[in-house]
């Protein structure tokens, strides 16, 4: 939730998820769906980001992608995006 909130505030976007509970439910749905591929970034034993690729139909959809605010600016998001794009290929 904090990763989404930080980016939205930085760039003046409306909040994608209005609360931690909504974000948790939405992301949980992606994790449980059998046709959604997920990648996770870890640092020092904790999750600092994730990205999803929907494989539900021939036109793939990427996201949501998020990186913990404390881990932003170090290439984590780029690596997460590269991973799902490679999978899509």
Residue pairs with C-beta under 8 A, 6 or more apart in sequence:
1 17
1 19
1 20
1 23
1 24
2 68
2 69
3 49
3 66
3 67
3 68
3 69
3 72
4 15
4 16
4 17
4 23
4 64
4 66
5 15
6 69
6 72
7 13
7 66
7 72
8 14
8 15
8 16
16 23
16 64
17 23
17 26
26 64
27 50
27 64
30 36
30 38
30 52
30 64
31 38
33 56
35 54
35 55
35 56
36 52
36 53
36 54
36 55
36 56
37 52
37 53
37 55
37 84
37 87
38 50
38 51
38 52
38 53
39 50
39 51
39 52
39 80
39 83
39 84
39 87
40 47
40 49
40 50
41 47
41 48
41 49
41 50
41 67
41 71
41 76
41 79
41 80
42 48
43 71
43 76
47 68
48 67
48 68
48 70
48 71
48 76
49 65
49 66
49 67
49 68
49 71
49 76
49 77
49 80
50 65
50 66
50 80
51 62
51 63
51 64
51 65
51 66
51 77
51 80
51 81
51 83
51 84
52 62
52 63
52 64
52 65
52 84
53 60
53 61
53 62
53 84
53 87
53 88
54 60
54 61
54 62
60 88
62 81
62 84
62 85
62 88
65 77
65 80
65 81
67 76
67 77
67 80
